[in-house]
Amino acid sequence: MHRLPLILCVVALLGSATSAVLFFRIGNSKQVLEQRLADSGARAAKLDADLAAANEQAGVLKARVTQLDADLTATRANLDATQTKLTATDARAQQLDRDLGQAKDVLAFYEATARALTDDVAALQRDLADSRASNASPDAVAAYKSTIAELERQLATARNGAAAPATAGASTAVFASRAGRATVLTVGPGNAFVVLNFGEARGAKLGHKLTVSQGTNAVATVQISDLRTNFSVAQVLPETLRGVLQKGDSALLIRTP
């Protein structure tokens, strides 16, 4: 009987000790949990801040991407415009090359015309000197002077790069020593045609035939197919060609009865 209270006291003491241990353990666990909860809250707050910063940076990146797309579109438009301008510039350069080639051809023609006119003036001046020496009539001398003046005017105009319109009656004076005579200014590809300093102003007509000679040798017969004031284009009759035509060859009108 005396042991029962002792046992109960021991049991009570053990229960108290167990309760104390459990209390302390529970208290420590609560502190640990509170600490962990606080840490989790801090981490959650940091994650929220990081998420907000990431969202803001994503918005900035989206705006940057939109701006880059707009810049790319503008760059492509500028590139297309530049390509169009480059194409137009190439076309213009090709046109200028063609114009330059044509200008060179025209210049060469005028230079040949000027040389031929110079030869005509020199020949007429010799004829005039011969006429004076042989006591030619004043009318013949005046005609020579008029023709020389007209040819000199045409020569000056040709040197300036323009075709001189013929003055009525001036360059149409035809003398026995110069009648129907011409010079080859240009030879076409394959000796197909020639350009002569023999035009309407000197009495040339469509269909006129001329003999082209090199020295005393006749090398071809040509027929006028295109007529201008101061020059003409004559087709070479293939069956009459007996050599290679050259600039400076002389031509003589074939008279028909």
Backbone as CSV, one residue per row, in Angstrom:
resi,resn,N_x,N_y,N_z,CA_x,CA_y,CA_z,C_x,C_y,C_z
1,MET,0.828,-1.204,0.000,0.000,0.000,0.000,0.852,1.239,0.000
2,HIS,2.020,1.164,0.709,2.866,2.368,0.758,3.594,2.574,-0.555
3,ARG,3.647,1.571,-1.379,4.394,1.711,-2.635,3.548,2.404,-3.703
4,LEU,2.288,2.284,-3.615,1.408,2.850,-4.658,1.563,4.340,-4.762
5,PRO,1.547,5.088,-3.681,1.745,6.530,-3.822,3.112,6.843,-4.378
6,LEU,4.106,5.998,-4.031,5.447,6.257,-4.508,5.506,6.047,-6.018
7,ILE,4.839,5.004,-6.439,4.823,4.714,-7.880,4.115,5.836,-8.633
8,LEU,3.001,6.270,-8.008,2.242,7.354,-8.661,3.068,8.622,-8.747
9,CYS,3.854,8.873,-7.683,4.709,10.072,-7.680,5.767,9.963,-8.774
10,VAL,6.332,8.729,-8.868,7.347,8.531,-9.896,6.757,8.711,-11.279
11,VAL,5.542,8.141,-11.458,4.864,8.285,-12.753,4.589,9.747,-13.054
12,ALA,4.174,10.479,-12.026,3.869,11.905,-12.222,5.122,12.664,-12.569
13,LEU,6.219,12.339,-11.874,7.475,13.016,-12.174,7.931,12.707,-13.603
14,LEU,7.801,11.420,-13.968,8.171,11.058,-15.337,7.295,11.780,-16.349
15,GLY,6.013,11.887,-16.072,5.102,12.595,-16.986,5.463,14.050,-17.095
16,SER,5.837,14.625,-15.897,6.213,16.039,-15.924,7.488,16.236,-16.743
17,ALA,8.432,15.316,-16.535,9.687,15.432,-17.284,9.432,15.268,-18.780
18,THR,8.571,14.274,-19.074,8.265,14.064,-20.501,7.569,15.270,-21.097
19,SER,6.651,15.845,-20.292,5.930,17.035,-20.776,6.890,18.193,-20.986
20,ALA,7.871,18.323,-20.034,8.841,19.412,-20.169,9.682,19.227,-21.427
21,VAL,10.102,17.958,-21.612,10.911,17.699,-22.808,10.117,17.983,-24.071
22,LEU,8.851,17.507,-24.075,8.006,17.744,-25.234,7.753,19.228,-25.451
23,PHE,7.610,19.971,-24.347,7.360,21.408,-24.457,8.541,22.115,-25.100
24,PHE,9.715,21.731,-24.563,10.913,22.375,-25.113,11.111,22.003,-26.591
25,ARG,10.848,20.728,-26.880,11.013,20.291,-28.263,10.005,20.965,-29.184
26,ILE,8.751,21.041,-28.688,7.719,21.715,-29.489,8.082,23.187,-29.683
27,GLY,8.588,23.796,-28.607,8.967,25.211,-28.705,10.073,25.405,-29.718
28,ASN,11.073,24.537,-29.658,12.172,24.644,-30.625,11.668,24.423,-32.047
29,SER,10.790,23.420,-32.233,10.234,23.157,-33.566,9.444,24.353,-34.067
30,LYS,8.702,24.999,-33.186,7.918,26.172,-33.583,8.840,27.298,-34.053
31,GLN,9.932,27.495,-33.287,10.870,28.543,-33.671,11.504,28.225,-35.037
32,VAL,11.849,26.925,-35.183,12.443,26.514,-36.460,11.451,26.733,-37.596
33,LEU,10.171,26.338,-37.323,9.151,26.516,-38.365,8.915,27.989,-38.664
34,GLU,8.899,28.798,-37.589,8.703,30.232,-37.805,9.863,30.824,-38.614
35,GLN,11.085,30.338,-38.270,12.258,30.827,-38.995,12.180,30.420,-40.469
36,ARG,11.795,29.126,-40.639,11.674,28.649,-42.018,10.576,29.398,-42.774
37,LEU,9.479,29.682,-42.062,8.386,30.435,-42.691,8.848,31.838,-43.076
38,ALA,9.635,32.454,-42.145,10.151,33.787,-42.445,11.097,33.751,-43.659
39,ASP,11.949,32.705,-43.679,12.876,32.567,-44.807,12.103,32.353,-46.115
40,SER,11.057,31.501,-46.010,10.247,31.251,-47.204,9.563,32.524,-47.671
41,GLY,9.059,33.331,-46.737,8.422,34.598,-47.098,9.400,35.550,-47.770
42,ALA,10.633,35.572,-47.196,11.642,36.451,-47.793,11.981,35.988,-49.209
43,ARG,12.115,34.646,-49.315,12.423,34.123,-50.646,11.280,34.391,-51.623
44,ALA,10.042,34.244,-51.130,8.886,34.513,-51.986,8.866,35.979,-52.415
45,ALA,9.181,36.876,-51.440,9.219,38.302,-51.783,10.302,38.586,-52.819
46,LYS,11.483,37.939,-52.621,12.584,38.126,-53.595,12.197,37.589,-54.972
47,LEU,11.511,36.396,-54.956,11.073,35.835,-56.227,10.054,36.735,-56.911
48,ASP,9.147,37.326,-56.087,8.173,38.269,-56.659,8.889,39.470,-57.285
49,ALA,9.905,39.985,-56.567,10.657,41.122,-57.104,11.388,40.735,-58.383
50,ASP,12.004,39.528,-58.353,12.704,39.069,-59.556,11.739,38.876,-60.716
51,LEU,10.533,38.314,-60.386,9.534,38.115,-61.435,9.082,39.451,-62.032
52,ALA,8.872,40.452,-61.132,8.471,41.776,-61.623,9.569,42.376,-62.508
53,ALA,10.858,42.227,-62.061,11.966,42.743,-62.866,12.054,42.011,-64.202
54,ALA,11.840,40.668,-64.150,11.882,39.894,-65.387,10.757,40.315,-66.326
55,ASN,9.554,40.533,-65.770,8.428,40.988,-66.597,8.729,42.350,-67.222
56,GLU,9.343,43.230,-66.411,9.683,44.563,-66.938,10.718,44.453,-68.053
57,GLN,11.734,43.593,-67.807,12.758,43.408,-68.829,12.167,42.765,-70.084
58,ALA,11.217,41.843,-69.885,10.550,41.232,-71.038,9.788,42.283,-71.836
59,GLY,9.123,43.216,-71.140,8.430,44.293,-71.836,9.388,45.157,-72.633
60,VAL,10.556,45.450,-72.014,11.563,46.242,-72.716,12.060,45.497,-73.951
61,LEU,12.304,44.165,-73.773,12.770,43.368,-74.898,11.725,43.303,-76.000
62,LYS,10.440,43.178,-75.619,9.378,43.172,-76.633,9.349,44.494,-77.404
63,ALA,9.483,45.610,-76.656,9.516,46.919,-77.319,10.722,47.019,-78.249
64,ARG,11.872,46.478,-77.790,13.076,46.502,-78.613,12.893,45.662,-79.869
65,VAL,12.268,44.478,-79.706,12.010,43.621,-80.866,11.087,44.320,-81.861
66,THR,10.050,44.989,-81.328,9.134,45.732,-82.202,9.883,46.830,-82.962
67,GLN,10.777,47.550,-82.249,11.555,48.605,-82.885,12.498,48.032,-83.939
68,LEU,13.103,46.873,-83.613,13.999,46.235,-84.573,13.237,45.777,-85.816
69,ASP,12.012,45.263,-85.618,11.191,44.883,-86.772,10.889,46.089,-87.646
70,ALA,10.556,47.217,-86.992,10.276,48.439,-87.762,11.524,48.905,-88.493
71,ASP,12.693,48.846,-87.799,13.951,49.252,-88.445,14.275,48.338,-89.616
72,LEU,14.027,47.025,-89.437,14.294,46.072,-90.510,13.408,46.354,-91.718
73,THR,12.129,46.643,-91.448,11.217,46.967,-92.546,11.667,48.228,-93.278
74,ALA,12.073,49.250,-92.490,12.548,50.490,-93.109,13.825,50.247,-93.908
75,THR,14.727,49.406,-93.351,15.979,49.104,-94.054,15.705,48.377,-95.369
76,ARG,14.754,47.431,-95.331,14.398,46.725,-96.560,13.810,47.680,-97.593
77,ALA,12.976,48.613,-97.120,12.399,49.598,-98.044,13.499,50.467,-98.651
78,ASN,14.451,50.900,-97.795,15.567,51.708,-98.303,16.420,50.914,-99.284
79,LEU,16.613,49.617,-98.972,17.396,48.766,-99.865,16.706,48.621,-101.220
80,ASP,15.376,48.443,-101.181,14.634,48.345,-102.446,14.739,49.639,-103.243
81,ALA,14.607,50.781,-102.516,14.711,52.074,-103.210,16.108,52.265,-103.797
82,THR,17.137,51.855,-103.017,18.512,51.970,-103.507,18.731,51.087,-104.723
83,GLN,18.174,49.865,-104.681,18.305,48.959,-105.816,17.641,49.545,-107.054
84,THR,16.454,50.168,-106.844,15.751,50.798,-107.964,16.592,51.934,-108.548
85,LYS,17.175,52.753,-107.651,18.022,53.853,-108.124,19.250,53.313,-108.844
86,LEU,19.812,52.220,-108.311,20.989,51.640,-108.947,20.656,51.121,-110.338
87,THR,19.483,50.487,-110.454,19.060,49.999,-111.766,18.880,51.161,-112.738
88,ALA,18.229,52.240,-112.236,18.035,53.413,-113.090,19.377,54.037,-113.477
89,THR,20.324,54.046,-112.509,21.650,54.602,-112.800,22.377,53.771,-113.845
90,ASP,22.263,52.433,-113.729,22.887,51.562,-114.732,22.295,51.810,-116.120
91,ALA,20.949,51.930,-116.154,20.296,52.193,-117.438,20.757,53.535,-118.008
92,ARG,20.874,54.544,-117.113,21.326,55.862,-117.561,22.762,55.798,-118.073
93,ALA,23.613,55.014,-117.360,25.005,54.880,-117.791,25.083,54.205,-119.160
94,GLN,24.262,53.174,-119.367,24.250,52.512,-120.669,23.779,53.458,-121.764
95,GLN,22.743,54.278,-121.441,22.259,55.250,-122.414,23.334,56.281,-122.733
96,LEU,24.060,56.717,-121.678,25.139,57.685,-121.898,26.251,57.077,-122.747
97,ASP,26.535,55.778,-122.519,27.537,55.110,-123.358,27.099,55.097,-124.819
98,ARG,25.794,54.778,-125.037,25.298,54.788,-126.414,25.358,56.193,-127.008
99,ASP,24.945,57.206,-126.186,24.996,58.588,-126.675,26.431,58.995,-126.997
100,LEU,27.375,58.554,-126.140,28.775,58.894,-126.386,29.270,58.266,-127.685
101,GLY,28.872,57.001,-127.906,29.257,56.344,-129.154,28.699,57.069,-130.366
102,GLN,27.407,57.464,-130.262,26.809,58.197,-131.376,27.487,59.545,-131.577
103,ALA,27.816,60.209,-130.442,28.484,61.511,-130.555,29.849,61.362,-131.217
104,LYS,30.567,60.267,-130.868,31.861,60.030,-131.498,31.700,59.796,-132.991
105,ASP,30.650,59.028,-133.359,30.407,58.786,-134.785,30.111,60.093,-135.518
106,VAL,29.244,60.930,-134.877,28.911,62.213,-135.502,30.146,63.092,-135.612
107,LEU,30.962,63.094,-134.534,32.185,63.907,-134.570,33.114,63.435,-135.681
108,ALA,33.254,62.108,-135.804,34.119,61.579,-136.871,33.589,61.988,-138.242
109,PHE,32.236,61.940,-138.380,31.652,62.345,-139.663,31.923,63.817,-139.959
110,TYR,31.748,64.672,-138.934,31.984,66.096,-139.160,33.455,66.380,-139.439
111,GLU,34.342,65.628,-138.775,35.762,65.819,-139.060,36.070,65.432,-140.505
112,ALA,35.475,64.312,-140.947,35.687,63.910,-142.345,35.094,64.939,-143.293
113,THR,33.893,65.453,-142.936,33.269,66.485,-143.764,34.145,67.733,-143.838
114,ALA,34.712,68.105,-142.669,35.567,69.294,-142.643,36.791,69.100,-143.524
115,ARG,37.392,67.884,-143.460,38.566,67.625,-144.310,38.186,67.691,-145.795
116,ALA,37.011,67.099,-146.113,36.588,67.120,-147.511,36.310,68.543,-147.981
117,LEU,35.667,69.338,-147.123,35.394,70.727,-147.498,36.693,71.515,-147.657
118,THR,37.671,71.205,-146.783,38.967,71.870,-146.910,39.607,71.543,-148.257
119,ASP,39.521,70.250,-148.626,40.062,69.854,-149.932,39.330,70.565,-151.061
120,ASP,37.979,70.680,-150.939,37.216,71.373,-151.974,37.636,72.831,-152.090
121,VAL,37.799,73.480,-150.919,38.210,74.889,-150.953,39.580,75.028,-151.613
122,ALA,40.519,74.157,-151.241,41.853,74.241,-151.835,41.797,74.013,-153.341
123,ALA,40.989,73.023,-153.774,40.883,72.746,-155.211,40.257,73.917,-155.941
124,LEU,39.214,74.509,-155.361,38.571,75.647,-156.012,39.502,76.856,-156.059
125,GLN,40.279,77.021,-154.976,41.235,78.131,-155.006,42.280,77.927,-156.107
126,ARG,42.717,76.661,-156.288,43.646,76.407,-157.394,42.972,76.678,-158.739
127,ASP,41.691,76.215,-158.849,40.961,76.472,-160.085,40.828,77.969,-160.329
128,LEU,40.552,78.735,-159.248,40.412,80.184,-159.381,41.726,80.803,-159.843
129,ALA,42.834,80.317,-159.241,44.135,80.856,-159.665,44.400,80.533,-161.127
130,ASP,44.046,79.285,-161.523,44.243,78.919,-162.930,43.373,79.767,-163.839
131,SER,42.119,80.035,-163.412,41.211,80.851,-164.228,41.730,82.269,-164.383
132,ARG,42.268,82.802,-163.285,42.824,84.156,-163.364,44.030,84.175,-164.314
133,ALA,44.858,83.121,-164.188,46.044,83.090,-165.054,45.665,82.973,-166.516
134,SER,44.529,82.320,-166.784,44.112,82.159,-168.188,43.131,83.235,-168.617
135,ASN,43.062,84.336,-167.854,42.191,85.470,-168.184,40.725,85.050,-168.317
136,ALA,40.243,84.297,-167.273,38.842,83.890,-167.284,37.953,85.110,-167.136
137,SER,36.699,84.942,-167.522,35.750,86.052,-167.467,35.470,86.447,-166.021
138,PRO,35.128,87.747,-165.797,34.804,88.191,-164.435,33.657,87.391,-163.818
139,ASP,32.685,86.954,-164.627,31.572,86.177,-164.075,32.056,84.843,-163.526
140,ALA,32.974,84.178,-164.239,33.500,82.897,-163.764,34.280,83.091,-162.473
141,VAL,35.104,84.170,-162.423,35.867,84.448,-161.208,34.927,84.708,-160.032
142,ALA,33.863,85.491,-160.267,32.897,85.789,-159.211,32.206,84.514,-158.741
143,ALA,31.899,83.619,-159.689,31.261,82.354,-159.313,32.181,81.520,-158.440
144,TYR,33.489,81.466,-158.815,34.459,80.740,-158.005,34.519,81.329,-156.590
145,LYS,34.619,82.654,-156.514,34.714,83.300,-155.199,33.476,83.012,-154.356
146,SER,32.284,83.046,-154.994,31.051,82.774,-154.263,31.036,81.349,-153.720
147,THR,31.460,80.388,-154.558,31.467,78.994,-154.135,32.487,78.763,-153.030
148,ILE,33.680,79.378,-153.172,34.695,79.235,-152.123,34.190,79.790,-150.804
149,ALA,33.535,80.970,-150.850,33.001,81.574,-149.624,31.965,80.662,-148.968
150,GLU,31.100,80.058,-149.801,30.078,79.163,-149.263,30.699,77.924,-148.630
151,LEU,31.706,77.336,-149.317,32.364,76.150,-148.758,33.101,76.486,-147.467
152,GLU,33.721,77.673,-147.407,34.395,78.077,-146.175,33.395,78.262,-145.034
153,ARG,32.190,78.768,-145.378,31.144,78.906,-144.344,30.705,77.529,-143.848
154,GLN,30.512,76.587,-144.779,30.133,75.238,-144.383,31.230,74.576,-143.559
155,LEU,32.489,74.827,-143.924,33.602,74.267,-143.179,33.619,74.790,-141.745
156,ALA,33.413,76.101,-141.573,33.383,76.687,-140.230,32.239,76.110,-139.408
157,THR,31.075,75.933,-140.062,29.928,75.366,-139.353,30.184,73.920,-138.973
158,ALA,30.792,73.139,-139.870,31.099,71.728,-139.573,32.075,71.629,-138.414
159,ARG,33.041,72.541,-138.347,33.999,72.510,-137.226,33.325,72.822,-135.901
160,ASN,32.219,73.567,-135.944,31.464,73.861,-134.732,30.500,72.746,-134.371
161,GLY,30.434,71.681,-135.176,29.629,70.513,-134.849,28.198,70.585,-135.286
162,ALA,27.875,71.359,-136.329,26.501,71.440,-136.825,26.530,71.452,-138.336
163,ALA,25.451,70.930,-138.911,25.342,70.917,-140.374,24.917,72.280,-140.866
164,ALA,25.613,72.811,-141.846,25.303,74.142,-142.367,24.270,74.053,-143.459
165,PRO,23.155,74.798,-143.335,22.191,74.825,-144.433,22.790,75.522,-145.633
166,ALA,22.481,75.011,-146.791,23.056,75.593,-148.005,22.397,76.914,-148.337
167,THR,23.218,77.865,-148.783,22.692,79.144,-149.244,22.369,79.018,-150.721
168,ALA,21.182,79.419,-151.072,20.721,79.252,-152.451,21.692,79.904,-153.411
169,GLY,22.134,79.119,-154.405,22.958,79.659,-155.468,24.415,79.765,-155.152
170,ALA,24.824,79.563,-153.886,26.225,79.758,-153.548,27.045,78.536,-153.855
171,SER,26.679,77.377,-153.214,27.485,76.178,-153.414,27.005,75.363,-154.593
172,THR,26.071,75.852,-155.341,25.585,75.103,-156.503,26.322,75.485,-157.768
173,ALA,27.284,76.405,-157.658,28.070,76.761,-158.836,28.914,75.573,-159.210
174,VAL,28.752,75.079,-160.415,29.444,73.880,-160.875,30.376,74.277,-162.007
175,PHE,31.648,73.881,-161.863,32.634,74.206,-162.882,33.076,72.922,-163.549
176,ALA,33.633,73.068,-164.718,33.987,71.888,-165.501,34.957,70.994,-164.753
177,SER,35.896,71.606,-163.994,36.905,70.805,-163.320,36.395,70.147,-162.058
178,ARG,35.213,70.538,-161.516,34.707,69.998,-160.253,33.358,69.324,-160.413
179,ALA,32.777,69.324,-161.583,31.422,68.814,-161.764,31.357,67.333,-161.444
180,GLY,30.438,66.943,-160.533,30.198,65.545,-160.221,31.324,64.849,-159.487
181,ARG,32.260,65.597,-158.916,33.358,64.972,-158.184,33.038,64.959,-156.692
182,ALA,33.451,63.888,-156.016,33.167,63.765,-154.591,34.278,62.971,-153.926
183,THR,34.224,62.933,-152.590,35.194,62.185,-151.797,34.447,61.268,-150.834
184,VAL,34.963,60.067,-150.618,34.357,59.125,-149.679,34.700,59.576,-148.253
185,LEU,33.664,59.864,-147.454,33.866,60.284,-146.072,33.883,59.103,-145.111
186,THR,33.007,58.116,-145.371,32.875,56.952,-144.480,32.560,55.729,-145.319
187,VAL,33.111,54.582,-144.914,32.825,53.309,-145.575,32.039,52.438,-144.615
188,GLY,30.895,51.913,-145.062,30.052,51.082,-144.220,30.636,49.694,-144.016
189,PRO,30.091,48.929,-143.034,30.577,47.567,-142.768,30.492,46.688,-144.011
190,GLY,31.549,45.930,-144.272,31.555,45.016,-145.408,31.498,45.705,-146.752
191,ASN,31.917,46.990,-146.802,31.871,47.743,-148.061,30.464,47.778,-148.657
192,ALA,29.446,47.821,-147.749,28.064,47.794,-148.223,27.613,49.164,-148.737
193,PHE,28.142,50.230,-148.157,27.751,51.570,-148.599,28.877,52.540,-148.279
194,VAL,28.759,53.762,-148.840,29.719,54.825,-148.546,28.943,56.118,-148.308
195,VAL,29.561,57.013,-147.556,29.016,58.362,-147.369,29.896,59.316,-148.157
196,LEU,29.267,60.127,-149.022,29.996,61.032,-149.906,29.701,62.478,-149.540
197,ASN,30.667,63.358,-149.764,30.434,64.798,-149.576,29.808,65.378,-150.842
198,PHE,28.759,64.738,-151.272,28.081,65.094,-152.516,26.594,65.068,-152.224
199,GLY,26.006,66.288,-152.025,24.604,66.379,-151.645,23.804,67.213,-152.619
200,GLU,22.577,67.518,-152.204,21.685,68.300,-153.069,22.302,69.639,-153.447
201,ALA,23.066,70.237,-152.483,23.646,71.550,-152.749,24.611,71.517,-153.922
202,ARG,25.135,70.346,-154.270,26.077,70.230,-155.389,25.456,69.487,-156.565
203,GLY,24.121,69.343,-156.544,23.436,68.778,-157.688,23.211,67.282,-157.637
204,ALA,23.467,66.642,-156.505,23.254,65.194,-156.407,21.762,64.886,-156.395
205,LYS,21.404,63.717,-156.927,20.016,63.278,-156.961,19.954,61.797,-156.604
206,LEU,18.784,61.404,-156.071,18.582,59.991,-155.770,18.717,59.169,-157.043
207,GLY,19.428,58.048,-156.954,19.622,57.196,-158.118,20.879,57.492,-158.897
208,HIS,21.528,58.627,-158.629,22.785,58.929,-159.322,23.808,57.841,-159.032
209,LYS,24.579,57.483,-160.039,25.653,56.516,-159.891,26.993,57.218,-160.011
210,LEU,27.952,56.758,-159.207,29.291,57.329,-159.247,30.308,56.189,-159.264
211,THR,31.424,56.457,-159.906,32.530,55.509,-159.923,33.513,55.894,-158.824
212,VAL,33.830,54.939,-157.956,34.788,55.179,-156.868,36.149,54.657,-157.326
213,SER,37.163,55.517,-157.172,38.488,55.151,-157.650,39.532,55.364,-156.574
214,GLN,40.599,54.568,-156.688,41.789,54.744,-155.845,42.941,55.023,-156.795
215,GLY,43.310,56.279,-156.861,44.271,56.694,-157.874,43.619,56.636,-159.243
216,THR,44.179,55.838,-160.116,43.603,55.695,-161.463,42.803,54.412,-161.607
217,ASN,42.685,53.641,-160.522,41.985,52.359,-160.583,40.573,52.483,-160.029
218,ALA,39.580,52.119,-160.860,38.190,52.104,-160.407,37.973,50.851,-159.566
219,VAL,37.409,51.020,-158.365,37.237,49.878,-157.460,35.772,49.528,-157.229
220,ALA,34.839,50.434,-157.575,33.424,50.111,-157.354,32.554,51.167,-158.012
221,THR,31.301,50.794,-158.200,30.271,51.733,-158.626,29.232,51.812,-157.509
222,VAL,28.842,53.024,-157.148,27.872,53.210,-156.060,26.673,53.978,-156.586
223,GLN,25.521,53.798,-155.914,24.289,54.462,-156.332,23.675,55.162,-155.119
224,ILE,23.355,56.441,-155.256,22.838,57.238,-154.147,21.443,56.735,-153.752
225,SER,21.304,56.407,-152.434,20.021,55.916,-151.924,19.441,56.823,-150.845
226,ASP,20.262,57.709,-150.281,19.793,58.642,-149.245,20.488,59.970,-149.491
227,LEU,19.695,61.026,-149.638,20.247,62.308,-150.069,19.984,63.375,-149.027
228,ARG,21.030,64.140,-148.686,20.924,65.273,-147.772,21.507,66.515,-148.441
229,THR,21.498,67.629,-147.712,21.944,68.883,-148.309,23.416,68.841,-148.701
230,ASN,24.273,68.378,-147.764,25.705,68.442,-148.005,26.367,67.076,-148.153
231,PHE,25.634,66.001,-148.033,26.226,64.679,-148.210,25.154,63.706,-148.659
232,SER,25.583,62.526,-149.038,24.648,61.489,-149.469,25.200,60.130,-149.083
233,VAL,24.281,59.160,-148.988,24.653,57.772,-148.726,24.410,56.992,-150.009
234,ALA,25.441,56.265,-150.452,25.355,55.530,-151.718,25.639,54.055,-151.470
235,GLN,24.751,53.206,-151.978,24.934,51.765,-151.851,25.949,51.280,-152.890
236,VAL,26.820,50.378,-152.459,27.808,49.802,-153.367,27.132,48.690,-154.176
237,LEU,27.272,48.749,-155.489,26.743,47.687,-156.352,27.707,46.497,-156.274
238,PRO,27.264,45.389,-155.648,28.195,44.287,-155.342,28.962,43.766,-156.549
239,GLU,28.288,43.696,-157.695,28.949,43.106,-158.863,30.080,43.979,-159.399
240,THR,30.148,45.260,-158.920,31.192,46.164,-159.431,32.379,46.289,-158.476
241,LEU,32.279,45.679,-157.289,33.323,45.844,-156.274,34.581,45.071,-156.669
242,ARG,35.714,45.782,-156.736,36.963,45.159,-157.138,38.104,45.549,-156.191
243,GLY,37.793,45.632,-154.936,38.811,45.988,-153.950,38.160,46.388,-152.634
244,VAL,38.947,46.937,-151.735,38.462,47.386,-150.430,38.365,48.904,-150.447
245,LEU,37.165,49.416,-150.200,36.954,50.868,-150.214,37.576,51.497,-148.975
246,GLN,38.013,52.735,-149.121,38.660,53.436,-148.026,38.187,54.886,-147.984
247,LYS,38.253,55.457,-146.774,37.966,56.893,-146.655,38.993,57.663,-147.472
248,GLY,38.538,58.696,-148.157,39.423,59.498,-148.986,39.431,59.096,-150.443
249,ASP,38.803,57.935,-150.777,38.714,57.551,-152.190,37.938,58.616,-152.952
250,SER,38.274,58.812,-154.190,37.578,59.802,-155.026,36.408,59.141,-155.734
251,ALA,35.395,59.939,-156.017,34.211,59.437,-156.726,33.846,60.429,-157.831
252,LEU,33.394,59.900,-158.941,33.042,60.725,-160.090,31.663,60.318,-160.593
253,LEU,30.798,61.324,-160.781,29.441,61.069,-161.246,29.459,60.479,-162.659
254,ILE,28.684,59.408,-162.826,28.549,58.801,-164.151,27.452,59.542,-164.904
255,ARG,27.829,60.212,-165.951,26.861,60.986,-166.732,26.036,60.058,-167.598
256,THR,24.763,60.355,-167.660,23.882,59.586,-168.566,23.444,60.502,-169.697
257,PRO,23.317,59.949,-170.897,22.931,60.796,-172.057,21.579,61.444,-171.834
